[in-house]
Amino acid sequence: MFAWVAEDTLVVKFCAYRTPGHVTCTRKVEGDILSFTAESNVAFEPAPLKLMSGRLESP
């Protein structure tokens, strides 16, 4: 499943087949920077939010 929750923000939910597990990924564009976060709903201990970002450069 996915949804554009704002003009610059896409949320994608990956669901594991026949399990309660899913990962929610958020991608946000701010100018020339793209950020990516991922969070799982199932873990044996609290899992930190993962964050990556990158800058768009001209070829």
N, C-alpha and C positions, 0 to 999 in steps of 0.2 A: 504494500500500500504506500502511497505517497500523496503529499499535498503541499502546495505552495501556501504557506501560512502568512507570508508577506511578499511584497514584490521582489525582495532580495533573499528570501529564506525558503529553502526546500527541506521538508522533513520526510524521510523514507523509513518505513518500518519493515524489517526482514523477520518473518515468522518461521520458526523451525517446525517442520511437518510433524504432527502428532506429538508435540511437546508443548509445555507452557512457555518455552523460551522464545524471546524475541530480542532483537537489537534495534534501537532507534538511532538513526543517523541524521544529523542536521548539517546542512551546507548553507553557508551564508556568504554573500558577496558584498564587500564594502570597498568601493572604488576598484583598485586593481589587486585587492587581496581576497583570496578565497579561504574561508576557514571551514573545518570539518570536525565535528564532535560525534562521539558514539557512546551509547550507554546501553548496558544489558539489564534486563529485568530479573535475571536469575544468576546468582553467584553464591559460592560457599562462604564468602566473606565480602564486606563492602568493596566494590570495585571502583577505582577512581575513574572519573570522566576522562576520556581520551580526547586530546585536542591536537590537530595539525593545521597549519596554515601555510599558504604559499602566495607568492607575488607573481602576477602576470607580467611577462616581459615581451617586447616586440622581437620578432626574429631578426 
